[in-house]
Amino acid sequence: MRGPGSLNHNRRSFTAENVDPERSSLNVVYRDEPIQKVYHELFDEAVERYNAKQKRKDRCINDYYEHLRTGKQEKLFHELIVQIGNKDDMGVLTENGALAKELLDEYMQGFQERNQTLRVFGAFLHMDEATPHLHIDFVPYVSGWKGKGLETKVSLKQALKALGFAGGSKRESELNQWINAEKEQIAAVMERHGIEWEQKSTHEEHLSVLDFKKQERSKEVAALEAAKQECQTDLTEMQEQLETVQTAVDAAEQRVQKAEQTYQKQSRELNKLAPIMEGLENLSAQYSQRPEEWVPEAATFETAKSYREKKAMPLIQKLVKVLFALHRKYWEVKDERDKYLHFYQDEKKATHHLSQRLKEVKAENEQLYAMKRDFGRVWNYFGAEKMQQVIGLIREREQTADRSQKKNRQNSVEL
Protein backbone atom coordinates (compact mmCIF):
# COMPACT_ATOMS: atom_id res chain seq x y z
CA MET A 1 0.00 0.00 0.00
CA ARG A 2 1.34 3.43 -0.94
CA GLY A 3 1.33 6.19 1.62
CA PRO A 4 1.64 9.97 1.40
CA GLY A 5 5.10 9.85 2.98
CA SER A 6 5.42 11.77 6.26
CA LEU A 7 9.03 11.47 7.42
CA ASN A 8 8.33 13.32 10.66
CA HIS A 9 5.54 10.84 11.47
CA ASN A 10 7.78 7.88 10.65
CA ARG A 11 10.61 9.23 12.81
CA ARG A 12 8.20 10.08 15.60
CA SER A 13 9.18 13.74 15.51
CA PHE A 14 5.67 14.28 16.85
CA THR A 15 3.15 12.01 18.56
CA ALA A 16 -0.07 11.42 16.65
CA GLU A 17 -3.41 10.65 18.31
CA ASN A 18 -3.23 6.91 17.59
CA VAL A 19 0.36 6.49 18.86
CA ASP A 20 1.17 5.09 22.33
CA PRO A 21 4.41 6.90 23.26
CA GLU A 22 5.14 4.32 26.00
CA ARG A 23 5.63 1.69 23.29
CA SER A 24 7.64 3.87 20.86
CA SER A 25 10.85 2.34 22.23
CA LEU A 26 9.75 -0.97 20.66
CA ASN A 27 9.89 0.54 17.16
CA VAL A 28 12.64 -0.65 14.81
CA VAL A 29 14.62 1.76 12.63
CA TYR A 30 16.27 -0.13 9.76
CA ARG A 31 17.47 2.93 7.92
CA ASP A 32 17.18 6.68 8.48
CA GLU A 33 19.35 8.82 6.18
CA PRO A 34 18.94 12.47 5.18
CA ILE A 35 17.28 12.47 1.78
CA GLN A 36 19.53 15.31 0.55
CA LYS A 37 22.59 13.12 1.23
CA VAL A 38 21.06 10.32 -0.83
CA TYR A 39 20.40 12.73 -3.71
CA HIS A 40 24.04 13.84 -3.71
CA GLU A 41 25.15 10.20 -3.67
CA LEU A 42 22.92 9.18 -6.59
CA PHE A 43 22.87 12.22 -8.86
CA ASP A 44 25.86 14.57 -8.34
CA GLU A 45 28.00 12.95 -11.06
CA ALA A 46 25.11 12.96 -13.54
CA VAL A 47 24.38 16.62 -12.74
CA GLU A 48 28.04 17.51 -13.35
CA ARG A 49 28.04 15.76 -16.75
CA TYR A 50 24.72 17.39 -17.67
CA ASN A 51 25.93 20.89 -16.76
CA ALA A 52 29.15 20.41 -18.72
CA LYS A 53 27.08 20.00 -21.91
CA GLN A 54 25.01 23.14 -21.39
CA LYS A 55 25.87 26.28 -23.37
CA ARG A 56 23.49 28.46 -21.33
CA LYS A 57 24.03 28.91 -17.59
CA ASP A 58 20.29 29.24 -16.90
CA ARG A 59 19.83 25.61 -17.99
CA CYS A 60 22.37 24.29 -15.48
CA ILE A 61 21.15 22.48 -12.35
CA ASN A 62 22.78 23.63 -9.11
CA ASP A 63 21.00 21.18 -6.77
CA TYR A 64 18.94 18.30 -8.17
CA TYR A 65 16.98 17.90 -4.92
CA GLU A 66 15.89 21.56 -4.98
CA HIS A 67 15.30 21.32 -8.73
CA LEU A 68 12.67 18.60 -8.17
CA ARG A 69 11.30 20.06 -4.93
CA THR A 70 10.41 23.34 -6.61
CA GLY A 71 9.20 21.66 -9.81
CA LYS A 72 6.21 19.51 -10.70
CA GLN A 73 7.68 16.67 -12.72
CA GLU A 74 8.49 13.99 -10.13
CA LYS A 75 7.97 13.39 -6.41
CA LEU A 76 11.11 13.60 -4.30
CA PHE A 77 10.43 10.15 -2.87
CA HIS A 78 7.76 7.47 -2.56
CA GLU A 79 6.53 5.46 0.42
CA LEU A 80 5.36 1.86 0.76
CA ILE A 81 3.34 0.85 3.84
CA VAL A 82 3.28 -2.87 4.62
CA GLN A 83 0.90 -4.33 7.20
CA ILE A 84 -0.17 -7.93 7.84
CA GLY A 85 -3.69 -8.33 9.18
CA ASN A 86 -5.46 -5.71 11.28
CA LYS A 87 -5.96 -4.76 14.91
CA ASP A 88 -8.50 -7.56 15.36
CA ASP A 89 -6.35 -10.50 14.26
CA MET A 90 -2.80 -9.04 14.51
CA GLY A 91 -3.10 -6.60 17.40
CA VAL A 92 0.27 -5.26 18.46
CA LEU A 93 -0.09 -6.45 22.07
CA THR A 94 -1.09 -10.01 21.13
CA GLU A 95 0.97 -13.09 20.32
CA ASN A 96 -0.02 -12.71 16.68
CA GLY A 97 1.25 -9.14 16.85
CA ALA A 98 4.71 -10.45 17.79
CA LEU A 99 4.50 -12.87 14.85
CA ALA A 100 3.53 -10.02 12.52
CA LYS A 101 6.65 -8.14 13.63
CA GLU A 102 8.81 -11.18 12.82
CA LEU A 103 7.21 -11.55 9.38
CA LEU A 104 7.65 -7.87 8.55
CA ASP A 105 11.27 -7.96 9.68
CA GLU A 106 12.00 -10.92 7.39
CA TYR A 107 10.25 -9.17 4.49
CA MET A 108 12.25 -5.98 5.07
CA GLN A 109 15.63 -7.75 5.07
CA GLY A 110 15.42 -8.54 1.34
CA PHE A 111 13.64 -5.40 0.12
CA GLN A 112 16.65 -3.34 -1.03
CA GLU A 113 18.42 -6.25 -2.72
CA ARG A 114 15.19 -7.13 -4.52
CA ASN A 115 14.52 -3.54 -5.59
CA GLN A 116 17.94 -2.14 -6.51
CA THR A 117 16.58 0.88 -8.43
CA LEU A 118 14.52 1.98 -5.41
CA ARG A 119 17.11 3.56 -3.09
CA VAL A 120 15.77 3.13 0.46
CA PHE A 121 16.69 5.98 2.80
CA GLY A 122 14.04 5.45 5.49
CA ALA A 123 12.61 2.20 6.85
CA PHE A 124 10.66 2.03 10.13
CA LEU A 125 8.75 -0.78 11.86
CA HIS A 126 6.11 0.76 14.15
CA MET A 127 5.00 -1.14 17.23
CA ASP A 128 3.38 1.77 19.05
CA GLU A 129 0.11 1.79 17.08
CA ALA A 130 -2.79 -0.68 16.87
CA THR A 131 -1.12 -3.06 14.37
CA PRO A 132 2.55 -3.66 13.50
CA HIS A 133 3.44 -2.15 10.14
CA LEU A 134 6.38 -0.97 8.00
CA HIS A 135 7.02 2.40 6.41
CA ILE A 136 9.57 2.13 3.57
CA ASP A 137 10.64 5.45 1.98
CA PHE A 138 12.67 5.28 -1.21
CA VAL A 139 13.96 7.33 -4.16
CA PRO A 140 13.22 5.62 -7.51
CA TYR A 141 15.87 6.26 -10.15
CA VAL A 142 17.06 5.11 -13.55
CA SER A 143 20.65 5.03 -14.86
CA GLY A 144 21.83 5.28 -18.45
CA TRP A 145 18.80 7.32 -19.54
CA LYS A 146 19.09 8.25 -23.22
CA GLY A 147 16.33 10.86 -23.34
CA LYS A 148 16.28 14.51 -22.29
CA GLY A 149 17.78 15.51 -18.95
CA LEU A 150 20.19 13.69 -16.66
CA GLU A 151 21.67 10.29 -17.46
CA THR A 152 20.73 9.24 -13.93
CA LYS A 153 17.45 10.74 -12.80
CA VAL A 154 14.38 10.25 -10.60
CA SER A 155 11.63 8.27 -12.33
CA LEU A 156 9.30 5.77 -10.67
CA LYS A 157 8.07 4.38 -13.99
CA GLN A 158 11.55 3.87 -15.44
CA ALA A 159 12.90 2.47 -12.15
CA LEU A 160 10.14 -0.16 -12.13
CA LYS A 161 10.74 -0.93 -15.81
CA ALA A 162 14.39 -1.59 -14.95
CA LEU A 163 13.16 -4.14 -12.40
CA GLY A 164 11.22 -5.96 -15.12
CA PHE A 165 7.75 -4.46 -14.74
CA ALA A 166 6.89 -3.41 -18.28
CA GLY A 167 3.35 -2.17 -17.66
CA GLY A 168 0.40 -2.22 -20.02
CA SER A 169 -3.12 -1.08 -19.26
CA LYS A 170 -4.02 1.11 -16.28
CA ARG A 171 -4.81 -1.98 -14.24
CA GLU A 172 -1.54 -3.53 -15.32
CA SER A 173 0.68 -0.46 -14.92
CA GLU A 174 4.29 -0.79 -13.81
CA LEU A 175 3.29 0.34 -10.32
CA ASN A 176 0.42 -2.15 -9.94
CA GLN A 177 2.57 -4.99 -11.26
CA TRP A 178 5.29 -4.15 -8.75
CA ILE A 179 2.85 -3.88 -5.82
CA ASN A 180 1.39 -7.30 -6.70
CA ALA A 181 4.91 -8.76 -6.87
CA GLU A 182 5.69 -7.36 -3.40
CA LYS A 183 2.43 -8.86 -2.09
CA GLU A 184 3.64 -12.20 -3.38
CA GLN A 185 6.89 -11.68 -1.46
CA ILE A 186 4.90 -11.10 1.72
CA ALA A 187 2.79 -14.19 0.98
CA ALA A 188 5.97 -16.24 0.56
CA VAL A 189 7.26 -15.06 3.95
CA MET A 190 3.92 -15.93 5.55
CA GLU A 191 3.91 -19.35 3.89
CA ARG A 192 7.34 -20.12 5.33
CA HIS A 193 5.80 -19.55 8.76
CA GLY A 194 2.76 -21.68 8.03
CA ILE A 195 0.35 -18.76 7.50
CA GLU A 196 -1.98 -18.63 4.51
CA TRP A 197 -2.56 -15.27 2.86
CA GLU A 198 -6.25 -14.46 2.70
CA GLN A 199 -6.61 -12.29 -0.38
CA LYS A 200 -9.32 -9.66 -0.16
CA SER A 201 -10.73 -7.35 -2.78
CA THR A 202 -9.67 -4.36 -0.75
CA HIS A 203 -7.05 -3.63 1.90
CA GLU A 204 -7.01 -1.27 4.83
CA GLU A 205 -5.20 2.09 4.43
CA HIS A 206 -2.85 2.98 7.27
CA LEU A 207 -4.27 6.14 8.84
CA SER A 208 -3.23 8.38 11.68
CA VAL A 209 -6.79 8.47 13.12
CA LEU A 210 -9.07 5.40 12.92
CA ASP A 211 -12.23 7.19 11.98
CA PHE A 212 -14.54 5.61 9.39
CA LYS A 213 -15.46 8.73 7.43
CA LYS A 214 -11.88 9.95 7.30
CA GLN A 215 -10.80 6.45 6.34
CA GLU A 216 -13.15 6.31 3.36
CA ARG A 217 -12.16 9.82 2.29
CA SER A 218 -8.48 8.92 2.57
CA LYS A 219 -9.00 5.87 0.37
CA GLU A 220 -10.53 8.05 -2.33
CA VAL A 221 -7.74 10.60 -2.05
CA ALA A 222 -5.06 7.88 -2.14
CA ALA A 223 -6.59 6.33 -5.27
CA LEU A 224 -6.83 9.70 -6.98
CA GLU A 225 -3.27 10.58 -5.96
CA ALA A 226 -1.98 7.28 -7.37
CA ALA A 227 -3.83 7.84 -10.65
CA LYS A 228 -2.60 11.43 -10.78
CA GLN A 229 1.00 10.36 -10.21
CA GLU A 230 0.84 7.74 -12.95
CA CYS A 231 -0.66 10.26 -15.39
CA GLN A 232 1.92 12.86 -14.35
CA THR A 233 4.75 10.39 -14.92
CA ASP A 234 3.45 9.50 -18.39
CA LEU A 235 2.96 13.18 -19.20
CA THR A 236 6.48 14.01 -18.01
CA GLU A 237 8.03 11.37 -20.24
CA MET A 238 5.97 12.53 -23.23
CA GLN A 239 7.03 16.12 -22.56
CA GLU A 240 10.68 15.08 -22.32
CA GLN A 241 10.48 13.23 -25.64
CA LEU A 242 8.72 16.20 -27.25
CA GLU A 243 11.30 18.62 -25.87
CA THR A 244 14.13 16.43 -27.17
CA VAL A 245 12.67 16.49 -30.69
CA GLN A 246 11.87 20.20 -30.44
CA THR A 247 15.42 20.97 -29.28
CA ALA A 248 16.85 19.17 -32.30
CA VAL A 249 14.46 21.01 -34.63
CA ASP A 250 15.30 24.38 -33.04
CA ALA A 251 19.02 23.71 -33.34
CA ALA A 252 18.65 22.82 -37.02
CA GLU A 253 16.55 25.92 -37.69
CA GLN A 254 19.11 28.08 -35.93
CA ARG A 255 21.92 26.65 -38.05
CA VAL A 256 19.92 27.28 -41.23
CA GLN A 257 19.05 30.81 -40.11
CA LYS A 258 22.66 31.56 -39.18
CA ALA A 259 23.90 30.26 -42.53
CA GLU A 260 21.30 32.36 -44.34
CA GLN A 261 22.32 35.49 -42.40
CA THR A 262 26.00 34.87 -43.15
CA TYR A 263 25.22 34.40 -46.83
CA GLN A 264 23.14 37.61 -46.99
CA LYS A 265 25.82 39.61 -45.21
CA GLN A 266 28.58 38.36 -47.47
CA SER A 267 26.43 39.02 -50.55
CA ARG A 268 25.85 42.63 -49.46
CA GLU A 269 29.55 43.17 -48.86
CA LEU A 270 30.45 41.70 -52.23
CA ASN A 271 27.85 43.86 -53.96
CA LYS A 272 29.33 46.97 -52.39
CA LEU A 273 32.87 46.04 -53.36
CA ALA A 274 31.99 44.96 -56.91
CA PRO A 275 32.14 48.48 -58.49
CA ILE A 276 35.43 49.19 -56.77
CA MET A 277 36.93 45.93 -57.93
CA GLU A 278 35.68 46.55 -61.46
CA GLY A 279 37.39 49.96 -61.53
CA LEU A 280 40.63 48.49 -60.26
CA GLU A 281 40.46 45.72 -62.85
CA ASN A 282 40.05 48.30 -65.64
CA LEU A 283 43.02 50.28 -64.42
CA SER A 284 45.02 47.13 -64.08
CA ALA A 285 44.14 46.13 -67.63
CA GLN A 286 45.14 49.51 -69.00
CA TYR A 287 48.54 49.58 -67.31
CA SER A 288 49.45 45.95 -67.11
CA GLN A 289 52.10 46.16 -69.85
CA ARG A 290 55.80 46.29 -69.13
CA PRO A 291 57.20 49.86 -68.83
CA GLU A 292 59.19 49.51 -72.05
CA GLU A 293 55.95 48.70 -73.88
CA TRP A 294 53.91 51.76 -72.86
CA VAL A 295 56.69 54.37 -72.37
CA PRO A 296 57.08 56.01 -75.85
CA GLU A 297 60.48 56.23 -77.41
CA ALA A 298 61.90 59.53 -78.68
CA ALA A 299 61.76 59.98 -82.46
CA THR A 300 64.87 60.55 -84.48
CA PHE A 301 66.18 64.10 -84.07
CA GLU A 302 63.31 64.81 -81.60
CA THR A 303 64.16 67.60 -79.15
CA ALA A 304 63.83 67.20 -75.40
CA LYS A 305 61.21 69.92 -75.28
CA SER A 306 59.12 68.22 -77.90
CA TYR A 307 59.46 64.82 -76.16
CA ARG A 308 58.48 66.39 -72.84
CA GLU A 309 55.37 68.17 -74.12
CA LYS A 310 54.10 65.58 -76.57
CA LYS A 311 55.00 62.29 -74.88
CA ALA A 312 56.29 62.56 -71.32
CA MET A 313 53.66 65.00 -69.97
CA PRO A 314 50.64 63.09 -71.34
CA LEU A 315 52.04 59.91 -69.80
CA ILE A 316 52.61 61.63 -66.47
CA GLN A 317 49.06 63.00 -66.55
CA LYS A 318 47.71 59.50 -67.10
CA LEU A 319 49.79 58.21 -64.18
CA VAL A 320 48.48 61.01 -61.96
CA LYS A 321 44.91 60.11 -62.90
CA VAL A 322 45.62 56.50 -62.02
CA LEU A 323 47.11 57.50 -58.69
CA PHE A 324 44.15 59.77 -57.91
CA ALA A 325 41.78 56.96 -58.87
CA LEU A 326 43.61 54.48 -56.64
CA HIS A 327 43.66 57.02 -53.82
CA ARG A 328 39.93 57.60 -54.16
CA LYS A 329 39.20 53.87 -54.25
CA TYR A 330 41.37 53.41 -51.16
CA TRP A 331 39.32 55.95 -49.20
CA GLU A 332 36.07 54.42 -50.40
CA VAL A 333 37.16 51.00 -49.14
CA LYS A 334 38.41 52.51 -45.88
CA ASP A 335 35.09 54.35 -45.34
CA GLU A 336 33.16 51.14 -45.89
CA ARG A 337 35.43 49.31 -43.44
CA ASP A 338 34.98 52.04 -40.82
CA LYS A 339 31.20 51.88 -41.23
CA TYR A 340 31.21 48.13 -40.65
CA LEU A 341 33.51 48.54 -37.66
CA HIS A 342 31.29 51.18 -36.01
CA PHE A 343 28.19 49.14 -36.77
CA TYR A 344 29.81 46.06 -35.22
CA GLN A 345 30.82 47.97 -32.07
CA ASP A 346 27.30 49.42 -31.68
CA GLU A 347 25.71 46.00 -32.17
CA LYS A 348 28.13 44.46 -29.69
CA LYS A 349 27.23 47.03 -27.03
CA ALA A 350 23.51 46.60 -27.68
CA THR A 351 23.81 42.81 -27.48
CA HIS A 352 25.72 43.03 -24.20
CA HIS A 353 23.08 45.35 -22.76
CA LEU A 354 20.27 43.04 -23.85
CA SER A 355 22.09 40.01 -22.39
CA GLN A 356 22.44 41.73 -19.02
CA ARG A 357 18.80 42.77 -19.06
CA LEU A 358 17.73 39.25 -20.01
CA LYS A 359 19.63 37.83 -17.03
CA GLU A 360 17.93 40.34 -14.73
CA VAL A 361 14.48 39.51 -16.11
CA LYS A 362 15.11 35.76 -15.76
CA ALA A 363 16.23 36.22 -12.16
CA GLU A 364 13.10 38.27 -11.41
CA ASN A 365 10.99 35.66 -13.16
CA GLU A 366 12.47 32.86 -11.06
CA GLN A 367 11.80 34.82 -7.87
CA LEU A 368 8.20 35.39 -8.92
CA TYR A 369 7.73 31.70 -9.72
CA ALA A 370 9.21 30.75 -6.33
CA MET A 371 6.87 33.19 -4.56
CA LYS A 372 3.95 31.80 -6.56
CA ARG A 373 4.78 28.22 -5.59
CA ASP A 374 5.27 29.16 -1.92
CA PHE A 375 1.96 31.03 -1.94
CA GLY A 376 0.30 27.96 -3.44
CA ARG A 377 1.72 25.77 -0.69
CA VAL A 378 0.47 28.17 2.01
CA TRP A 379 -2.94 28.35 0.30
CA ASN A 380 -3.23 24.54 0.16
CA TYR A 381 -2.12 24.17 3.75
CA PHE A 382 -4.53 26.67 5.32
CA GLY A 383 -7.36 26.25 2.81
CA ALA A 384 -9.19 28.76 0.61
CA GLU A 385 -11.56 29.99 3.34
CA LYS A 386 -8.82 30.75 5.85
CA MET A 387 -6.62 32.41 3.24
CA GLN A 388 -9.48 34.63 2.02
CA GLN A 389 -10.04 35.74 5.62
CA VAL A 390 -6.35 36.56 6.08
CA ILE A 391 -6.14 38.43 2.75
CA GLY A 392 -9.29 40.41 3.62
CA LEU A 393 -7.87 41.30 7.03
CA ILE A 394 -4.57 42.49 5.52
CA ARG A 395 -6.39 44.59 2.93
CA GLU A 396 -8.48 46.24 5.63
CA ARG A 397 -5.32 47.08 7.57
CA GLU A 398 -3.67 48.54 4.44
CA GLN A 399 -6.75 50.61 3.64
CA THR A 400 -6.92 51.87 7.23
CA ALA A 401 -3.22 52.81 7.09
CA ASP A 402 -3.74 54.63 3.75
CA ARG A 403 -6.68 56.60 5.15
CA SER A 404 -4.65 57.49 8.22
CA GLN A 405 -1.73 58.76 6.09
CA LYS A 406 -4.06 60.84 3.91
CA LYS A 407 -5.68 62.35 7.00
CA ASN A 408 -2.27 63.20 8.47
CA ARG A 409 -1.21 64.89 5.19
CA GLN A 410 -4.44 66.92 5.14
CA ASN A 411 -3.88 68.02 8.75
CA SER A 412 -0.31 69.03 7.89
CA VAL A 413 -1.55 71.16 4.95
CA GLU A 414 -4.18 72.84 7.09
CA LEU A 415 -1.61 73.71 9.77
N, C-alpha and C positions, 0 to 999 in steps of 0.2 A: 504494500500500500504506500502510495506517495504522500508525503506530508508537505506543509508549506515551508518548513525549514526554519525553526527558531533556535538559533545557537544559544542564546541566553537561557531559554527554557531547558535545552538539553544539558547545559553546564550547571544548571540550577543557580544561575545568577540572581534569580528571584524565585519565590515560592508561590506556585499557583494554588488555586482553591482545592484541587483534587490531590495535592501532594502532601504526604505525611513526612514532615522534616525529620522526625525521630528515626525514620528508616532510610534517609538519604545516604547514610554511611554504607548501606548495603549495595548501593549502585556500583556498577563496574564501568570504568573508563578505559576502553581499548586504545583509543587514539584521540588526541585533542591538540591539533596544530593550528597556528594562525593561518587563515586562508591566504593572506597576502604572501606569506612565506612560500606556500605551495605554488602560487602563481609565478613567483620569481623562479622557483625551481623548474617548473614545467615550460615556461614561455619566454624567459629572458633571451635565450640564444636565438629563438625564432624572431623575436621583436628586433633584435640587433641586425639580423640578416634582412628583415623586411625594410627597416629604416635605411640601410645602406643602399637599397635599390631606388629609394625615393628621390626625385629631383626637386620636389617642393617640400619645404620644412613643415608646412601646415598639414601634410599628410602623414608625417611621422607620428609614432605612438610612443609617448613618454612612459606610461605605466598601463600595462594591459588590463590590470584589475580595475583601475579607475576608468579606463576606456569602456569596459563592459558595464560597470556600475552606473555610469552616466548615460549609457546608450539603451537601446531597446531591442537589440538583436538576440542576445542569449542571456539566460539566467547565470548568475555567478556560480551557483552550485545547485545541486538537487538533493533531495532527502528521501530515503526509503525507511518506512516504519514496518517492523516485523513483529507480529504478535501471534502467539499460539493460544487458541481458545479465548475465553472471556472470563469475567470476574466470577461467573457462576461455576464454571468447571475447572478453571485454572487460577483461582484466586491467589494473590501473592503470599498470603499467610498460610496457605494449605500445603499439604504434601505434594499435590499436583503442581502448585506454584513453584516449588523447588525443582521439580522435574522440568517445568517449562524453562526455568533459568538455565538448566544444564543443556537442554536442546538448543536454545538460542545461542549459548556460548559455542557449542560445536558448529552451528551454522555460521557464526561470525568468523571462526578461525580460517575458513577457506574462502571468504568472500573476496578479498583483494586479489588473491592468486587466480580466482575464477574470472574476475572482472578487471583485467589489467588496464583497460582504457578508462576506468572509472577510479580516479585517484581519491582514495578515502583520506579525509583529513579530520573527521570527527566520527566517533563510534561510541555509543553510550547504551548500557543496559540498565534500565530503570526498574528498581524494586521498591520504590516508595509511592507507587500508585496502586490502583486496584488490581492490575494484571501485569505480570512481567512483560516487557517489550523492549525492542531495539530501535534506536535512532541511528541511521547510517547516513552521514553527509559526505558527498563526493563531488569532485569536479570532473565532468566528462570531457575528454579531449581526443583529438585525432592528430596523428603525425603523418608527414609526407603528403599533405594536402596540396593538390595541383591547381585548385581554383584560385579565386581572388582572396587576398588577405594573407595571413600568416601561414607558414608551412605547418606549424603546430598550433592549433587553436581550439577554443571551446566549442563543442558541438555534441549534443546528446545523441542526435540521430546518427551522425557519422561514427561516434564512439561505439554505439550499439551495432552498427553495420560491421565495424571492425571485429566485433565479438561473434559475428556470424548470423545476426538477426537482420535479414534482408528487408522485411516489411512487405506490405501488399496493400490490402484494403484498410479502412479505418479500424476495423475490428482486429485485423492482423498487422497492425503497425509494428515498427521496430520495438517501441516501448512496451506494447502489450505482449509481444512475443517474449521479450526479456523478463517481464514480470511473471509470466506463466512458467518460464524456465526456472526462475528463482523459487517459485512455489513448489516445483518439483524437487528442488534441492532440499527444501524444508521437509517435504513429504518423505524423502529418502532418509533424512536424519531421524524423523519420527519412526519410520519403519525399522531402523536399526535398534530402536529402543522398544519395539513391540507395540507401537501406537499407530492406529490406522487414521489416515487423514480423511475427515468427513468433509467432502466438498460441498459448499453451499453456493447458491446463486448470487449471494451478496456477501460482503464481509464488513465487519464493524470498523469505522473510522476511529482513529485514536484522537480523542478530544481532551481539551483541558478541563471542561466542565461537562459532566454527564447529564445533560438535559436533553429531553427528546426533541423538542422543537429546534434547538440549536444544532442537535445532531443531524436532523434531516436537512436543515439549511446548509450545514457544512458539507454534507454529501453532495448536494447540488453544486455548491461552489467549487468543491474539489474536482468534480467531473468537468465543469465548465473550464476550470483552470487547466486541466490536463488537455482538453480539446484545444483550448486557446494556444497552449505551448506547442502542441504538435503543428497546428496551423502556422504559428509564428516561425517555427523551425523550417517548415517547408517554404514559407514565403521568403525567409532570409536566404536560403540556398538559391531560390529562383532569382532573387535580387542580385546575389553575388555573381551568378552566371550571366545575368543580363548586363551587369556593370562591367564584367570582364570583356564581353563582346563589344559593349559601347566604348570602352577604353581603347580597344584595338581600332575600332572605326574612327574614333576621334583622332587617334595618333596618325592614322593614314590620311585623314582629311587635312590635318595640320601640315603633314609633309607635302601634300599636293599644293596646299595654299602657299606654303613657304616657297616651293619651287616656282609657282606661278608668279609670286611677287618678285623673286629674284630675276626671273626671265623678263618681266615688265620693266624692272629698273634698268637692267642691262640694255634692253632695247631702247629705252629713252636716252640713255647715255650715248649709245652708238649713233642714234639719230642726230643728237646734238653735235657730235664730233664728225659726222659724215661730211658736211660742207667744208670744214677745216681741212680734213684729210684730202678731199678732192682738190682744194686749192694748192696744197703742198705737193700733191702728185703732179699737177700741171706745171708747177715751177720746177719740180725735179725733172720732168720730161724735157722742159725747154733748155735746161742747163746741165744736162747729164753728160754732154760730150767732154772729151778731154780738152784742156785749155788750148793746146795747139790747134784744135779743130775749130774753135769758135773765136779765138783771138785773130783778127785780120792781120795779114802781112802787109808791110809797106810796099807800094808799087815802085817800079824802077824810077829813079830820079825824083821820088816824092819827097817834098820837104817835110821837116819836123812839124812845122806849123800846120801844114795841110793834113798830115797824119793825125795830129792831135785833134783838130776840129772835125774832121770827117770820119775818123775811125775810133780813136781812143775815147773821146768825150761821149759819143753815143753808147759805147760799150759800158763806160763808167755809169752813165745815167741808168742803163738797164740794171746794172748791179745794185745801184742805190735803190731802185724800185723793188728789186728782189729782197734786199735787206729790210726795207720798210715793210714789205708784205710779211716777211718772216717775223719781224718785230710785232706787227699788229696781231698776227696769228698767235704768237706767244702770249700776248696779253689777254687775248680772247680765251685761250685755254686756261690761263692762270685764274681769270675771273670766274670761269665755270668751276674750277677746282675749289676756289674760295667759297663760292655759293654752296657747293656740296658740303664743305667742311663746316660752315656755319649752321647749315640745316641739320647736319649730323649732331653737332654739339647741342643745338636747341632740342632736338628729339631725345637725345640722351638725358638731358636735364628733366624734360617732361616725363619721360619714362621712369626715371628715378623717383620723382615726386609722386607719380601715380602708384608706384610700388609701395612706397612708404604709407601712402594713404590707404591702400588696399590692406596692408598689414594691420593698420589701426582699426579699420572697419571690421576685419575678421576677428580681431581681439574683442571688440565691442559686441560683435554678434555672438561669440562664444559665451561672454559674460551674460548676455541676455537669455541665451538658451539655458545656461546653468540656473539662472534665477527662475526661469519659467518651470524647469523641472523641479526645483526645490519648492516652488509655490504649489505645483501639482501634488507633490508628496504631502505637504502640510494640509492641502485641501482634502486629500483622500483620508488622511489620518483623523482630522477633526470632523469631517463631514460637511456637506454643503450648507446645512442649516446653521451650524455653529460659525462657519466662516463668514456667511452673510451677516450674521449678528456682529461679528468682530469688525468687518469692513464698514458696516453702518455706524458702529460706535466711533471708529477712527475718523470717518468722514464728518460726523457731528462735531468731534473735537476740533478738526481742522477748520470747519466753518465757524465755530465759536471763536477760535483764535484769530481768524481773518476779520471777523466783525469787531473783535476787541482792538486789533491793530488799526482798523479804519477809524474807529471811534477815538482812539488816542491821537491819530493824525489830525482829525477834525478839531479836537480840543486844543492841540498845539497851534493850529492855524488861528483859531479864535483868540487865544491868548496873545 
